[in-house]
Amino acid sequence: MTASAANSPGRLACVGLGMMLGAHVGPRARSHVEQADVVFSAVSDPLVELWLQQMNPDVRSLQAFYGDGKPRHDTYRQMTEAMLAEVRAGKHVCGAFYGHPGIFAKAPHDAIAQARAEGFPAHMEPGVSAEDCLYADLGIDPGRVGCQHYEASQLLFYRRRIDPGAYLVLWQVGWVGDRTYRRFATGPAHRQLLVDRLREDYPADHVVIAYEAAILPTASPRMEPVALRALAGTELSMHTTLVVPPAVELQPDAAMLARIEALEASERVAPPVSYPPPVKEGVP
């Protein structure tokens, strides 16, 4: 499909490819990839690149904008500008991202916001995320006891309140504590700071899980249990998510339960509402 600024206004769609190659992409996301004038790929796996090229002949990688020691904010700005330049040229542009394009992905949000601000149609198409895979692989129902999600570094930078009676999911633990936005990994010393923070709410022998979703159909997810005290020495990559299961039972709120009981009791004793009998037609 070809287009020009003269006969087709530019537009942008940022789509999610899911986590597993070819298995998670939805029909709407696939349609955007196939019908776009140009596809910008944010994936790093060459197999995924080849798969995209089978659906669209003009696939351009965004990986070239990353660089050793380069601030990620600069990278994301350049990714956004690369997509917007083609939108301004009147093209149907598709940004293809791992998982869900709105989850831990700054460039899609920025590109869509900028496109809309300039008057171009822009759309985000969701995809199967690492969070979705996590629930399935680990057998977690977030509605059973609740689930908290934090970016791992935020847990160190800010005073966040943790409920040890719920699941705790920490994202991007591989570079926990990085304030430079230039690194893609931090070492055992930074991970120990995370352990120290978690020790405020969990015992040292509490078992946590290092999780990584499977990307290829022939691969298996990483679901590595490790004692919290040993986490600093555990290999954690930029794809690793840390799952901390509940450490305590849910604590009933006796005062609130009493109020609910009183409310229900008042509803049970309320007199029934009486209505006049219906008037039968033809009866005086």
C-alpha atoms as an extended CHARMM CRD file, in Angstrom:
* protein
*
       284  EXT
         1         1  MET       CA              0.0000000000        0.0000000000        0.0000000000  PROA      1               0.0000000000
         2         2  THR       CA              1.3250000000        3.4460000000       -0.8570000000  PROA      2               0.0000000000
         3         3  ALA       CA              0.1750000000        6.8680000000        0.1680000000  PROA      3               0.0000000000
         4         4  SER       CA              1.2220000000       10.4820000000       -0.1280000000  PROA      4               0.0000000000
         5         5  ALA       CA              0.5180000000       13.6460000000        1.7510000000  PROA      5               0.0000000000
         6         6  ALA       CA             -1.4780000000       14.8840000000       -1.2370000000  PROA      6               0.0000000000
         7         7  ASN       CA             -4.1230000000       12.1720000000       -1.2030000000  PROA      7               0.0000000000
         8         8  SER       CA             -3.8700000000       10.5200000000        2.2090000000  PROA      8               0.0000000000
         9         9  PRO       CA             -3.2670000000       12.3290000000        5.4920000000  PROA      9               0.0000000000
        10        10  GLY       CA             -0.6810000000       10.7660000000        7.7680000000  PROA      10              0.0000000000
        11        11  ARG       CA             -1.7470000000        8.5730000000       10.6490000000  PROA      11              0.0000000000
        12        12  LEU       CA             -0.0970000000        6.5030000000       13.3430000000  PROA      12              0.0000000000
        13        13  ALA       CA             -0.8810000000        3.1890000000       14.9900000000  PROA      13              0.0000000000
        14        14  CYS       CA              1.2900000000        1.7530000000       17.7650000000  PROA      14              0.0000000000
        15        15  VAL       CA              0.5020000000       -1.9340000000       18.1180000000  PROA      15              0.0000000000
        16        16  GLY       CA              1.4130000000       -4.7500000000       20.4740000000  PROA      16              0.0000000000
        17        17  LEU       CA              2.8820000000       -7.9290000000       18.9970000000  PROA      17              0.0000000000
        18        18  GLY       CA              2.4930000000       -9.9000000000       22.2020000000  PROA      18              0.0000000000
        19        19  MET       CA              5.3460000000      -11.7440000000       23.8720000000  PROA      19              0.0000000000
        20        20  MET       CA              5.5320000000      -14.9500000000       21.8360000000  PROA      20              0.0000000000
        21        21  LEU       CA              6.5740000000      -14.7920000000       18.1900000000  PROA      21              0.0000000000
        22        22  GLY       CA              3.5100000000      -15.0100000000       15.9550000000  PROA      22              0.0000000000
        23        23  ALA       CA              1.2870000000      -16.5330000000       18.6370000000  PROA      23              0.0000000000
        24        24  HSD       CA             -0.0240000000      -13.4680000000       20.4460000000  PROA      24              0.0000000000
        25        25  VAL       CA             -0.6020000000      -10.8810000000       17.7380000000  PROA      25              0.0000000000
        26        26  GLY       CA             -4.2590000000       -9.9690000000       17.2730000000  PROA      26              0.0000000000
        27        27  PRO       CA             -6.0180000000       -9.4790000000       13.9380000000  PROA      27              0.0000000000
        28        28  ARG       CA             -6.2750000000       -5.6970000000       14.3460000000  PROA      28              0.0000000000
        29        29  ALA       CA             -2.5600000000       -5.3600000000       15.1250000000  PROA      29              0.0000000000
        30        30  ARG       CA             -1.6860000000       -7.6220000000       12.2040000000  PROA      30              0.0000000000
        31        31  SER       CA             -3.8870000000       -5.5280000000        9.9040000000  PROA      31              0.0000000000
        32        32  HSD       CA             -2.0660000000       -2.3320000000       10.8960000000  PROA      32              0.0000000000
        33        33  VAL       CA              1.3070000000       -3.9870000000       10.1980000000  PROA      33              0.0000000000
        34        34  GLU       CA              0.1860000000       -5.3250000000        6.8230000000  PROA      34              0.0000000000
        35        35  GLN       CA             -1.5020000000       -2.1380000000        5.6080000000  PROA      35              0.0000000000
        36        36  ALA       CA              1.0430000000        0.4390000000        6.8290000000  PROA      36              0.0000000000
        37        37  ASP       CA              3.2870000000        2.3340000000        4.4160000000  PROA      37              0.0000000000
        38        38  VAL       CA              6.1490000000        1.9270000000        6.8720000000  PROA      38              0.0000000000
        39        39  VAL       CA              6.5570000000       -0.1770000000       10.0040000000  PROA      39              0.0000000000
        40        40  PHE       CA              8.9360000000        0.8910000000       12.7560000000  PROA      40              0.0000000000
        41        41  SER       CA             10.0500000000       -2.1230000000       14.7560000000  PROA      41              0.0000000000
        42        42  ALA       CA             11.0730000000       -1.7820000000       18.3860000000  PROA      42              0.0000000000
        43        43  VAL       CA             11.9540000000       -5.4580000000       18.7690000000  PROA      43              0.0000000000
        44        44  SER       CA             15.5050000000       -6.7140000000       19.1410000000  PROA      44              0.0000000000
        45        45  ASP       CA             15.0880000000      -10.3350000000       18.0830000000  PROA      45              0.0000000000
        46        46  PRO       CA             16.1170000000      -10.8890000000       14.4160000000  PROA      46              0.0000000000
        47        47  LEU       CA             13.5000000000      -13.6470000000       14.0680000000  PROA      47              0.0000000000
        48        48  VAL       CA             10.7520000000      -11.1910000000       14.9690000000  PROA      48              0.0000000000
        49        49  GLU       CA             12.1830000000       -8.7170000000       12.4440000000  PROA      49              0.0000000000
        50        50  LEU       CA             12.0560000000      -11.3590000000        9.7110000000  PROA      50              0.0000000000
        51        51  TRP       CA              8.4950000000      -12.2470000000       10.6700000000  PROA      51              0.0000000000
        52        52  LEU       CA              7.4560000000       -8.5950000000       10.3770000000  PROA      52              0.0000000000
        53        53  GLN       CA              9.1390000000       -8.3230000000        6.9880000000  PROA      53              0.0000000000
        54        54  GLN       CA              6.9520000000      -11.1590000000        5.7380000000  PROA      54              0.0000000000
        55        55  MET       CA              3.9250000000       -8.9820000000        6.4590000000  PROA      55              0.0000000000
        56        56  ASN       CA              5.3150000000       -5.6570000000        5.2460000000  PROA      56              0.0000000000
        57        57  PRO       CA              8.2860000000       -4.9660000000        2.9470000000  PROA      57              0.0000000000
        58        58  ASP       CA              9.2240000000       -1.6540000000        4.6180000000  PROA      58              0.0000000000
        59        59  VAL       CA             10.2500000000       -2.4960000000        8.1940000000  PROA      59              0.0000000000
        60        60  ARG       CA             12.6940000000       -0.1280000000        9.8870000000  PROA      60              0.0000000000
        61        61  SER       CA             14.3320000000       -0.9660000000       13.1850000000  PROA      61              0.0000000000
        62        62  LEU       CA             14.2740000000        1.5020000000       16.0650000000  PROA      62              0.0000000000
        63        63  GLN       CA             17.0420000000       -0.3940000000       17.8710000000  PROA      63              0.0000000000
        64        64  ALA       CA             19.7070000000        1.7620000000       16.2020000000  PROA      64              0.0000000000
        65        65  PHE       CA             18.7330000000        4.6580000000       18.4580000000  PROA      65              0.0000000000
        66        66  TYR       CA             20.0510000000        2.8250000000       21.5290000000  PROA      66              0.0000000000
        67        67  GLY       CA             23.6940000000        3.3380000000       22.4260000000  PROA      67              0.0000000000
        68        68  ASP       CA             26.1350000000        2.4950000000       25.2060000000  PROA      68              0.0000000000
        69        69  GLY       CA             26.0700000000        5.2790000000       27.7650000000  PROA      69              0.0000000000
        70        70  LYS       CA             23.3750000000        7.1570000000       25.8570000000  PROA      70              0.0000000000
        71        71  PRO       CA             20.4880000000        8.4730000000       27.9810000000  PROA      71              0.0000000000
        72        72  ARG       CA             17.3230000000        6.4770000000       27.2780000000  PROA      72              0.0000000000
        73        73  HSD       CA             15.3050000000        9.7060000000       27.2160000000  PROA      73              0.0000000000
        74        74  ASP       CA             17.3030000000       10.7830000000       24.1450000000  PROA      74              0.0000000000
        75        75  THR       CA             16.6640000000        7.4020000000       22.5380000000  PROA      75              0.0000000000
        76        76  TYR       CA             12.9190000000        7.6320000000       23.1230000000  PROA      76              0.0000000000
        77        77  ARG       CA             12.7910000000       11.1790000000       21.6950000000  PROA      77              0.0000000000
        78        78  GLN       CA             14.5730000000       10.0230000000       18.5530000000  PROA      78              0.0000000000
        79        79  MET       CA             12.2360000000        7.0460000000       18.1750000000  PROA      79              0.0000000000
        80        80  THR       CA              9.2390000000        9.3460000000       18.4980000000  PROA      80              0.0000000000
        81        81  GLU       CA             10.6260000000       11.8060000000       15.9500000000  PROA      81              0.0000000000
        82        82  ALA       CA             11.4230000000        9.0540000000       13.4430000000  PROA      82              0.0000000000
        83        83  MET       CA              7.8040000000        7.8700000000       13.4810000000  PROA      83              0.0000000000
        84        84  LEU       CA              6.3490000000       11.3900000000       13.4340000000  PROA      84              0.0000000000
        85        85  ALA       CA              8.5040000000       12.4350000000       10.4540000000  PROA      85              0.0000000000
        86        86  GLU       CA              6.8140000000        9.7980000000        8.2990000000  PROA      86              0.0000000000
        87        87  VAL       CA              3.3700000000       10.6780000000        9.6570000000  PROA      87              0.0000000000
        88        88  ARG       CA              3.9630000000       14.3190000000        8.6850000000  PROA      88              0.0000000000
        89        89  ALA       CA              4.9380000000       13.1020000000        5.2240000000  PROA      89              0.0000000000
        90        90  GLY       CA              1.4110000000       11.7600000000        4.8390000000  PROA      90              0.0000000000
        91        91  LYS       CA              2.0990000000        8.0930000000        5.4620000000  PROA      91              0.0000000000
        92        92  HSD       CA              0.2530000000        5.4230000000        7.3970000000  PROA      92              0.0000000000
        93        93  VAL       CA              2.8420000000        4.5750000000       10.0350000000  PROA      93              0.0000000000
        94        94  CYS       CA              2.8110000000        1.5480000000       12.3220000000  PROA      94              0.0000000000
        95        95  GLY       CA              5.0130000000        1.2270000000       15.3940000000  PROA      95              0.0000000000
        96        96  ALA       CA              5.3660000000       -2.4480000000       16.3710000000  PROA      96              0.0000000000
        97        97  PHE       CA              6.3420000000       -3.1430000000       19.9810000000  PROA      97              0.0000000000
        98        98  TYR       CA              6.8610000000       -6.2020000000       22.1500000000  PROA      98              0.0000000000
        99        99  GLY       CA              3.9520000000       -7.1790000000       24.3630000000  PROA      99              0.0000000000
       100       100  HSD       CA              1.5960000000       -4.2810000000       24.9950000000  PROA      100             0.0000000000
       101       101  PRO       CA              2.7550000000       -0.9650000000       23.4750000000  PROA      101             0.0000000000
       102       102  GLY       CA              1.5100000000        1.0030000000       26.4690000000  PROA      102             0.0000000000
       103       103  ILE       CA              3.2450000000       -0.9780000000       29.2180000000  PROA      103             0.0000000000
       104       104  PHE       CA              6.7820000000        0.1350000000       30.1100000000  PROA      104             0.0000000000
       105       105  ALA       CA              7.1900000000        1.7020000000       26.6900000000  PROA      105             0.0000000000
       106       106  LYS       CA              7.6040000000        5.4720000000       26.5890000000  PROA      106             0.0000000000
       107       107  ALA       CA              7.9910000000        6.1020000000       22.8560000000  PROA      107             0.0000000000
       108       108  PRO       CA              4.5110000000        4.8340000000       21.8600000000  PROA      108             0.0000000000
       109       109  HSD       CA              2.7780000000        7.0740000000       24.3900000000  PROA      109             0.0000000000
       110       110  ASP       CA              4.8970000000       10.0710000000       23.3760000000  PROA      110             0.0000000000
       111       111  ALA       CA              4.4060000000        9.4630000000       19.6460000000  PROA      111             0.0000000000
       112       112  ILE       CA              0.6360000000        9.1100000000       19.9280000000  PROA      112             0.0000000000
       113       113  ALA       CA              0.3440000000       12.2230000000       22.0930000000  PROA      113             0.0000000000
       114       114  GLN       CA              2.4980000000       14.2580000000       19.6910000000  PROA      114             0.0000000000
       115       115  ALA       CA              0.6350000000       13.0100000000       16.6120000000  PROA      115             0.0000000000
       116       116  ARG       CA             -2.7080000000       13.9430000000       18.1270000000  PROA      116             0.0000000000
       117       117  ALA       CA             -1.3680000000       17.3290000000       19.1990000000  PROA      117             0.0000000000
       118       118  GLU       CA             -0.4290000000       17.9880000000       15.5530000000  PROA      118             0.0000000000
       119       119  GLY       CA             -3.8680000000       16.9350000000       14.3320000000  PROA      119             0.0000000000
       120       120  PHE       CA             -3.0510000000       13.4530000000       13.0110000000  PROA      120             0.0000000000
       121       121  PRO       CA             -5.1640000000       10.3870000000       13.8030000000  PROA      121             0.0000000000
       122       122  ALA       CA             -3.2850000000        8.1490000000       16.2430000000  PROA      122             0.0000000000
       123       123  HSD       CA             -4.2740000000        4.8830000000       17.8370000000  PROA      123             0.0000000000
       124       124  MET       CA             -2.8330000000        2.3270000000       20.2610000000  PROA      124             0.0000000000
       125       125  GLU       CA             -3.6950000000       -1.3240000000       19.7520000000  PROA      125             0.0000000000
       126       126  PRO       CA             -3.1400000000       -3.4410000000       22.8910000000  PROA      126             0.0000000000
       127       127  GLY       CA             -1.2830000000       -6.7240000000       22.9320000000  PROA      127             0.0000000000
       128       128  VAL       CA             -0.5530000000       -9.6630000000       25.2190000000  PROA      128             0.0000000000
       129       129  SER       CA              1.8790000000       -8.3280000000       27.7960000000  PROA      129             0.0000000000
       130       130  ALA       CA              4.4100000000       -9.9410000000       30.1230000000  PROA      130             0.0000000000
       131       131  GLU       CA              1.8810000000       -9.3200000000       32.8870000000  PROA      131             0.0000000000
       132       132  ASP       CA             -0.7130000000      -11.4220000000       31.0870000000  PROA      132             0.0000000000
       133       133  CYS       CA              1.8070000000      -14.2300000000       30.5910000000  PROA      133             0.0000000000
       134       134  LEU       CA              2.8810000000      -13.9760000000       34.2210000000  PROA      134             0.0000000000
       135       135  TYR       CA             -0.6250000000      -14.5980000000       35.5330000000  PROA      135             0.0000000000
       136       136  ALA       CA             -1.0220000000      -17.6220000000       33.2560000000  PROA      136             0.0000000000
       137       137  ASP       CA              2.4160000000      -19.1680000000       33.8180000000  PROA      137             0.0000000000
       138       138  LEU       CA              2.4870000000      -18.7200000000       37.6010000000  PROA      138             0.0000000000
       139       139  GLY       CA             -1.2060000000      -19.4790000000       38.1390000000  PROA      139             0.0000000000
       140       140  ILE       CA             -1.9230000000      -16.1590000000       39.8200000000  PROA      140             0.0000000000
       141       141  ASP       CA             -5.4020000000      -14.6720000000       40.0270000000  PROA      141             0.0000000000
       142       142  PRO       CA             -4.8320000000      -10.9970000000       40.9320000000  PROA      142             0.0000000000
       143       143  GLY       CA             -8.3840000000      -10.7960000000       42.2610000000  PROA      143             0.0000000000
       144       144  ARG       CA             -7.8680000000      -13.4240000000       44.9690000000  PROA      144             0.0000000000
       145       145  VAL       CA             -5.7330000000      -11.4280000000       47.4140000000  PROA      145             0.0000000000
       146       146  GLY       CA             -4.8220000000       -8.4060000000       45.2770000000  PROA      146             0.0000000000
       147       147  CYS       CA             -1.7440000000       -7.5040000000       43.2750000000  PROA      147             0.0000000000
       148       148  GLN       CA              0.5680000000       -4.4870000000       43.5130000000  PROA      148             0.0000000000
       149       149  HSD       CA              2.7560000000       -3.3910000000       40.6090000000  PROA      149             0.0000000000
       150       150  TYR       CA              5.7480000000       -1.0760000000       40.9110000000  PROA      150             0.0000000000
       151       151  GLU       CA              8.7290000000       -0.1960000000       38.7800000000  PROA      151             0.0000000000
       152       152  ALA       CA             11.5670000000       -1.5920000000       40.8740000000  PROA      152             0.0000000000
       153       153  SER       CA             13.6160000000        1.6070000000       41.0730000000  PROA      153             0.0000000000
       154       154  GLN       CA             10.5900000000        3.5870000000       42.2290000000  PROA      154             0.0000000000
       155       155  LEU       CA             10.4800000000        1.3330000000       45.2590000000  PROA      155             0.0000000000
       156       156  LEU       CA             13.9240000000        2.6730000000       46.1820000000  PROA      156             0.0000000000
       157       157  PHE       CA             13.4710000000        6.2830000000       45.0960000000  PROA      157             0.0000000000
       158       158  TYR       CA             10.1350000000        6.8550000000       46.8490000000  PROA      158             0.0000000000
       159       159  ARG       CA              8.3810000000        5.7620000000       50.0080000000  PROA      159             0.0000000000
       160       160  ARG       CA              5.8260000000        3.3510000000       48.5970000000  PROA      160             0.0000000000
       161       161  ARG       CA              3.4800000000        1.4120000000       50.8550000000  PROA      161             0.0000000000
       162       162  ILE       CA              3.6810000000       -2.3670000000       50.4530000000  PROA      162             0.0000000000
       163       163  ASP       CA              0.9020000000       -4.7220000000       51.5150000000  PROA      163             0.0000000000
       164       164  PRO       CA              2.6020000000       -8.0820000000       52.2790000000  PROA      164             0.0000000000
       165       165  GLY       CA             -0.8160000000       -9.7610000000       52.2140000000  PROA      165             0.0000000000
       166       166  ALA       CA             -1.0260000000       -9.2450000000       48.4280000000  PROA      166             0.0000000000
       167       167  TYR       CA              1.2140000000      -10.1880000000       45.5110000000  PROA      167             0.0000000000
       168       168  LEU       CA              3.9630000000       -7.6840000000       44.7370000000  PROA      168             0.0000000000
       169       169  VAL       CA              5.2070000000       -7.4640000000       41.1360000000  PROA      169             0.0000000000
       170       170  LEU       CA              8.3760000000       -5.4630000000       40.4930000000  PROA      170             0.0000000000
       171       171  TRP       CA              9.2660000000       -4.5240000000       36.9240000000  PROA      171             0.0000000000
       172       172  GLN       CA             12.6880000000       -3.8100000000       35.4320000000  PROA      172             0.0000000000
       173       173  VAL       CA             14.5880000000       -5.2770000000       38.3720000000  PROA      173             0.0000000000
       174       174  GLY       CA             17.6040000000       -5.8470000000       36.1230000000  PROA      174             0.0000000000
       175       175  TRP       CA             18.5210000000       -2.1660000000       36.3670000000  PROA      175             0.0000000000
       176       176  VAL       CA             17.0630000000       -1.4230000000       39.7890000000  PROA      176             0.0000000000
       177       177  GLY       CA             18.4600000000        1.7350000000       41.3500000000  PROA      177             0.0000000000
       178       178  ASP       CA             19.7880000000        3.2590000000       38.1170000000  PROA      178             0.0000000000
       179       179  ARG       CA             19.3570000000        7.0540000000       38.2080000000  PROA      179             0.0000000000
       180       180  THR       CA             21.4370000000        7.8110000000       35.1250000000  PROA      180             0.0000000000
       181       181  TYR       CA             19.0030000000        6.3210000000       32.5500000000  PROA      181             0.0000000000
       182       182  ARG       CA             22.1520000000        5.2950000000       30.6800000000  PROA      182             0.0000000000
       183       183  ARG       CA             22.5370000000        1.6890000000       31.8850000000  PROA      183             0.0000000000
       184       184  PHE       CA             20.6100000000       -1.4570000000       31.0590000000  PROA      184             0.0000000000
       185       185  ALA       CA             21.8630000000       -3.3890000000       34.0700000000  PROA      185             0.0000000000
       186       186  THR       CA             22.9600000000       -2.7370000000       37.6210000000  PROA      186             0.0000000000
       187       187  GLY       CA             24.9660000000       -5.0720000000       39.8050000000  PROA      187             0.0000000000
       188       188  PRO       CA             24.6930000000       -7.0070000000       43.0670000000  PROA      188             0.0000000000
       189       189  ALA       CA             25.2260000000       -3.8800000000       45.2030000000  PROA      189             0.0000000000
       190       190  HSD       CA             22.1150000000       -2.2300000000       43.7440000000  PROA      190             0.0000000000
       191       191  ARG       CA             20.1450000000       -5.4720000000       44.0490000000  PROA      191             0.0000000000
       192       192  GLN       CA             21.1590000000       -5.6680000000       47.7050000000  PROA      192             0.0000000000
       193       193  LEU       CA             19.5530000000       -2.2730000000       48.2420000000  PROA      193             0.0000000000
       194       194  LEU       CA             16.3290000000       -3.7610000000       46.8590000000  PROA      194             0.0000000000
       195       195  VAL       CA             16.6890000000       -6.7300000000       49.2110000000  PROA      195             0.0000000000
       196       196  ASP       CA             17.1720000000       -4.3520000000       52.1430000000  PROA      196             0.0000000000
       197       197  ARG       CA             14.0170000000       -2.4710000000       51.1770000000  PROA      197             0.0000000000
       198       198  LEU       CA             11.9620000000       -5.6520000000       50.8250000000  PROA      198             0.0000000000
       199       199  ARG       CA             13.2880000000       -6.9300000000       54.1620000000  PROA      199             0.0000000000
       200       200  GLU       CA             11.2660000000       -4.1540000000       55.7980000000  PROA      200             0.0000000000
       201       201  ASP       CA              8.1320000000       -6.1300000000       54.9150000000  PROA      201             0.0000000000
       202       202  TYR       CA              9.2630000000       -9.7140000000       54.2210000000  PROA      202             0.0000000000
       203       203  PRO       CA             11.4210000000      -12.2740000000       56.0550000000  PROA      203             0.0000000000
       204       204  ALA       CA             14.8410000000      -13.1530000000       54.6760000000  PROA      204             0.0000000000
       205       205  ASP       CA             13.7750000000      -16.7050000000       53.7810000000  PROA      205             0.0000000000
       206       206  HSD       CA             10.6590000000      -15.5810000000       51.8940000000  PROA      206             0.0000000000
       207       207  VAL       CA             10.7060000000      -17.1790000000       48.4360000000  PROA      207             0.0000000000
       208       208  VAL       CA             10.3740000000      -14.7890000000       45.4940000000  PROA      208             0.0000000000
       209       209  ILE       CA             10.2270000000      -15.6510000000       41.7870000000  PROA      209             0.0000000000
       210       210  ALA       CA             12.4030000000      -14.3090000000       38.9490000000  PROA      210             0.0000000000
       211       211  TYR       CA             10.0850000000      -14.4230000000       35.9440000000  PROA      211             0.0000000000
       212       212  GLU       CA             10.6550000000      -14.0140000000       32.1990000000  PROA      212             0.0000000000
       213       213  ALA       CA              7.9470000000      -14.7750000000       29.6420000000  PROA      213             0.0000000000
       214       214  ALA       CA              8.7240000000      -17.1700000000       26.7960000000  PROA      214             0.0000000000
       215       215  ILE       CA              9.3040000000      -15.3340000000       23.5260000000  PROA      215             0.0000000000
       216       216  LEU       CA              9.6040000000      -18.3350000000       21.1730000000  PROA      216             0.0000000000
       217       217  PRO       CA              7.1010000000      -21.2140000000       20.9460000000  PROA      217             0.0000000000
       218       218  THR       CA              9.9370000000      -23.6850000000       21.5650000000  PROA      218             0.0000000000
       219       219  ALA       CA             11.0810000000      -21.9120000000       24.7430000000  PROA      219             0.0000000000
       220       220  SER       CA              9.8360000000      -22.1460000000       28.3100000000  PROA      220             0.0000000000
       221       221  PRO       CA              9.2670000000      -19.2200000000       30.6610000000  PROA      221             0.0000000000
       222       222  ARG       CA             11.7650000000      -18.5540000000       33.4020000000  PROA      222             0.0000000000
       223       223  MET       CA             10.1250000000      -19.1180000000       36.7800000000  PROA      223             0.0000000000
       224       224  GLU       CA             13.0710000000      -19.3030000000       39.1560000000  PROA      224             0.0000000000
       225       225  PRO       CA             12.3130000000      -19.3970000000       42.8930000000  PROA      225             0.0000000000
       226       226  VAL       CA             14.9350000000      -17.8120000000       45.1150000000  PROA      226             0.0000000000
       227       227  ALA       CA             15.0890000000      -16.8840000000       48.7920000000  PROA      227             0.0000000000
       228       228  LEU       CA             14.9400000000      -13.1410000000       49.2980000000  PROA      228             0.0000000000
       229       229  ARG       CA             18.3080000000      -13.1580000000       51.0840000000  PROA      229             0.0000000000
       230       230  ALA       CA             19.9260000000      -14.6220000000       47.9460000000  PROA      230             0.0000000000
       231       231  LEU       CA             18.3610000000      -12.2360000000       45.4430000000  PROA      231             0.0000000000
       232       232  ALA       CA             21.3990000000       -9.9360000000       45.1960000000  PROA      232             0.0000000000
       233       233  GLY       CA             23.4510000000      -12.8070000000       43.7790000000  PROA      233             0.0000000000
       234       234  THR       CA             20.7960000000      -13.9060000000       41.2890000000  PROA      234             0.0000000000
       235       235  GLU       CA             21.1620000000      -13.1120000000       37.5940000000  PROA      235             0.0000000000
       236       236  LEU       CA             18.5420000000      -10.5710000000       36.5860000000  PROA      236             0.0000000000
       237       237  SER       CA             18.2420000000       -9.2470000000       33.0420000000  PROA      237             0.0000000000
       238       238  MET       CA             16.3790000000       -6.2910000000       31.5570000000  PROA      238             0.0000000000
       239       239  HSD       CA             13.5040000000       -8.7020000000       30.8130000000  PROA      239             0.0000000000
       240       240  THR       CA             13.2220000000      -10.0740000000       34.3590000000  PROA      240             0.0000000000
       241       241  THR       CA             10.1790000000       -9.3380000000       36.4900000000  PROA      241             0.0000000000
       242       242  LEU       CA             10.2540000000      -10.1170000000       40.2090000000  PROA      242             0.0000000000
       243       243  VAL       CA              7.1580000000      -11.6590000000       41.7650000000  PROA      243             0.0000000000
       244       244  VAL       CA              6.8700000000      -11.5470000000       45.5520000000  PROA      244             0.0000000000
       245       245  PRO       CA              4.0740000000      -13.8100000000       46.8350000000  PROA      245             0.0000000000
       246       246  PRO       CA              2.0590000000      -12.8400000000       49.9290000000  PROA      246             0.0000000000
       247       247  ALA       CA              3.8720000000      -13.3180000000       53.2220000000  PROA      247             0.0000000000
       248       248  VAL       CA              0.9120000000      -12.9260000000       55.6070000000  PROA      248             0.0000000000
       249       249  GLU       CA             -2.7540000000      -13.8280000000       55.6440000000  PROA      249             0.0000000000
       250       250  LEU       CA             -5.3390000000      -11.1830000000       54.9240000000  PROA      250             0.0000000000
       251       251  GLN       CA             -6.3020000000       -9.4290000000       58.1540000000  PROA      251             0.0000000000
       252       252  PRO       CA            -10.0700000000       -8.9890000000       58.6650000000  PROA      252             0.0000000000
       253       253  ASP       CA            -11.2610000000       -5.4700000000       59.4380000000  PROA      253             0.0000000000
       254       254  ALA       CA            -13.4960000000       -6.2210000000       62.4070000000  PROA      254             0.0000000000
       255       255  ALA       CA            -14.8470000000       -2.6880000000       62.7040000000  PROA      255             0.0000000000
       256       256  MET       CA            -15.8910000000       -2.4840000000       59.0510000000  PROA      256             0.0000000000
       257       257  LEU       CA            -17.3640000000       -5.9770000000       59.1050000000  PROA      257             0.0000000000
       258       258  ALA       CA            -19.4880000000       -4.9530000000       62.1030000000  PROA      258             0.0000000000
       259       259  ARG       CA            -20.7640000000       -1.9120000000       60.2230000000  PROA      259             0.0000000000
       260       260  ILE       CA            -21.6400000000       -4.0530000000       57.2030000000  PROA      260             0.0000000000
       261       261  GLU       CA            -23.4620000000       -6.5390000000       59.4670000000  PROA      261             0.0000000000
       262       262  ALA       CA            -25.4580000000       -3.7260000000       61.0410000000  PROA      262             0.0000000000
       263       263  LEU       CA            -26.3610000000       -2.3650000000       57.6180000000  PROA      263             0.0000000000
       264       264  GLU       CA            -27.4920000000       -5.7770000000       56.4120000000  PROA      264             0.0000000000
       265       265  ALA       CA            -29.5160000000       -6.3040000000       59.5960000000  PROA      265             0.0000000000
       266       266  SER       CA            -31.3340000000       -3.0120000000       59.0740000000  PROA      266             0.0000000000
       267       267  GLU       CA            -32.1970000000       -4.0300000000       55.5340000000  PROA      267             0.0000000000
       268       268  ARG       CA            -33.5580000000       -7.3780000000       56.6970000000  PROA      268             0.0000000000
       269       269  VAL       CA            -35.9870000000       -5.8320000000       59.2230000000  PROA      269             0.0000000000
       270       270  ALA       CA            -37.1830000000       -3.0200000000       56.9850000000  PROA      270             0.0000000000
       271       271  PRO       CA            -40.9920000000       -3.3140000000       56.4690000000  PROA      271             0.0000000000
       272       272  PRO       CA            -42.0470000000       -4.3720000000       52.9970000000  PROA      272             0.0000000000
       273       273  VAL       CA            -43.3640000000       -1.6780000000       50.7120000000  PROA      273             0.0000000000
       274       274  SER       CA            -47.1200000000       -2.0550000000       50.1460000000  PROA      274             0.0000000000
       275       275  TYR       CA            -48.8590000000       -0.9710000000       46.9890000000  PROA      275             0.0000000000
       276       276  PRO       CA            -52.6120000000       -0.5400000000       46.2930000000  PROA      276             0.0000000000
       277       277  PRO       CA            -54.1420000000       -3.4890000000       44.4390000000  PROA      277             0.0000000000
       278       278  PRO       CA            -54.2290000000       -3.0940000000       40.6760000000  PROA      278             0.0000000000
       279       279  VAL       CA            -57.4220000000       -1.7780000000       39.1550000000  PROA      279             0.0000000000
       280       280  LYS       CA            -59.0640000000       -4.3800000000       36.9680000000  PROA      280             0.0000000000
       281       281  GLU       CA            -60.4750000000       -3.0990000000       33.7210000000  PROA      281             0.0000000000
       282       282  GLY       CA            -64.3010000000       -2.9770000000       33.6940000000  PROA      282             0.0000000000
       283       283  VAL       CA            -64.6260000000       -3.3170000000       37.4810000000  PROA      283             0.0000000000
       284       284  PRO       CA            -66.1110000000       -0.2470000000       39.1870000000  PROA      284             0.0000000000
